[in-house]
Structure formats: structure tokens, C-alpha cells
Amino acid sequence: MLEPLRQGLPPLDPSAVSSAASCALPARYEAVREARQFTRRTLDQWDIGDRFDDVCLVVSELVTNALRHALPANTPRVPEQNPPVRLHLMRWTERLVCAVRDPSHDSPIACESEDFSAESGRGLFLVDSFADGWGWHPLAGTLSGKVVWALFRLQDEPAQNNA
């Protein structure tokens, strides 16, 4: 079990965010593909599509974990009116945060597997490897569940010399 981790998470002050987008994801595994498509469109709109491969891998892992581990076993895997998982993308000048909200209060669990050829169990290892930081925290107020987030540093455009 991982303790809630907020260190490294940019301030969630809406006035500090330069761009933000979110989408609701239904409780079915096709939602992972929908999350990737949403991420591609959003990063292209924000002109940071060059980070798509790393961000897409992390988004896929976070959404898969939410669908596989954070939903009650009796959650219907058909479209519903209130999808239980939500993907948020937030951009600051020099960083991007991908956050996946789910209804579970359970902390993410990183598997200690030595079998790197296994088809599952490496999600948080991949998130840790491809993101510049990640963590999770419980939701407060009227929202129930948790948010698992990953931080990506964005490169500044090199200054153009007018020579």
C-alpha cells in the first residue's frame, strides 16, 4: 500500500492552469482506447504532441488500473449515465499533469514482480519510468474516491536568434 503522495503535484489553483481538458470514461475496457484518443486530440491542440508516446502510455496504465482495480466487482461494464472514471489533463507552461479519478478509496499498489515479461502487474512501474513524478490522493468534500496523477515536464521552445 502506498501512502497518499502530493509532493511534486503542481498547485491545483485553476487560475494557474494554462489549459485543461477532461473526459468521462465508462466502466468498460474500450475506455482505455477512448482515453488515448482524447489524449492525442488534446495534446495536438496544445501543440505538445511530441510527448504523446510517453503520456499515452501513462494514461493507458492509469485508466486500466482504475477500471481493473478501483471499480467494485459488480460495476456493470456497459455504458451508463454517470461514468465512474474521469481523465483530466492539465497544462501549465512547463508541465503537464494527467490525473485519473475513480470511486475507490484504496491506495494504488505497486507490484513487486521480477517477471518483466508478464502481461500485467507492471502498470505503476511503467508510470514511474515514463513520468517525471506521480502520486495519488483521496478526494475531499462531496467527491468520493481518489485521484492518481502523473507529472510530465515540458521542454521550452529554444529561443530563436534573430541573426
LOVO-299409 format. One record per residue (C-alpha): residue in three letters; x, y, z. Coordinates in steps of 0.001 Angstrom, whole numbers, plus 500000, padded with zeros to 6 digits. Last residue first. Layout:
AlaXYZ...
END
This chain:
Ala520808536936463481Asn517353536955465024Asn518045534007467259Gln515023531880468042Ala514755530837471671Pro514504527088472100Glu510911526038472805Asp510580525143476450Gln510538521448477234Leu507576520059479110Arg507937518288482449Phe505461515451482860Leu503540514778486070Ala501390511724486771Trp498241511609488864Val496088509079490714Val492937510705492077Lys490798509148494797Gly487274508209495783Ser484308510301496861Leu483560513850495831Thr481390515947498174Gly484352517354500048Ala487670515624499633Leu489233513236497167Pro491987510917498328His495480511494496985Trp497775509879494487Gly501306510106493217Trp503443510536490150Gly506665512135489010Asp508659512761485859Ala506544510204484032Phe507912507317481926Ser509537505027484498Asp507170505677487413Val504142505130485184Leu505765501967483828Phe506367500619487363Leu502796501630488229Gly501466499467485412Arg503793496463485729Gly501318493934487149Ser500022492609483863Glu501254490800480751Ala504253489270482500Ser507545489548480568Phe509101491723483297Asp508835488854485772Glu510556490249488877Ser507256491333490343Glu506929493644493330Cys503533495005492426Ala502816498668493138Ile499518499046494967Pro497359502105494373Ser495545503217497525Asp492004502070498196His489312504761498479Ser487781503700495171Pro485473505902493071Asp487996506806490354Arg489736509960489196Val492577509770486701Ala495026512667486562Cys497433513565483781Val499536516589484666Leu501545518581482138Arg504454520855482869Glu506374523904481650Thr503687526489480951Trp500980524657482885Arg498805522035481311Met496061519987482891Leu494684516713481531His491853515101483489Leu490566511568482936Arg487347510514484688Val486219507105485916Pro482758506204487280Pro480699507043484182Asn477374508509485283Gln474770507715482604Glu475926504167481954Pro477560502370479060Val478116498675479796Arg480646497001482072Pro478228496980485014Thr480029497509488339Asn479527494331490410Ala483231493820491079Pro483518497305492560Leu485670499629490478Ala489163500645491515His491233497645490434Arg490602496883486768Leu488974500079485518Ala491182502409487558Asn494296500380486740Thr493467500468483026Val492931504236483195Leu496291504797484903Glu498134502433482541Ser496638503920479369Val497298507473480597Val500935506528481296Leu501442505020477835Cys499697507973476208Val501878510492478059Asp505090508783476977Asp504013508389473334Phe502243511758473118Arg505147513963474235Asp505752515271470677Gly502039516125470530Ile502706519208472645Asp500914521712470399Trp498036522220472865Gln495516521087470261Asp497749518095469446Leu497978517238473144Thr494177517323473423Arg493464515246470334Arg496026512588471321Thr494802512477474934Phe491171512020473840Gln492219509201471518Arg494242507544474306Ala491327507865476751Glu488923506377474191Arg491296503425473725Val491341502874477502Ala487548503263477558Glu487287500111475452Tyr487900498322478773Arg484435499123480047Ala483310501169483022Pro482654504380481079Leu485191507190480843Ala484328510826481464Cys486566513343479749Ser488701516214480901Ala490509519215479498Ala492702521935480966Ser494880524726479636Ser497009527498481192Val496477526300484751Ala497488528836487409Ser493988530352487679Pro492551526899488410Asp494682526595491581Leu495570522910491671Pro499145523631492649Pro501572521330490890Leu501949517830492312Gly505567517211493241Gln504725516098496764Arg501071515061496963Leu501570511464497929Pro498973509389499738Glu500717506418501383Leu501277503459499122Met500000500000500000
END
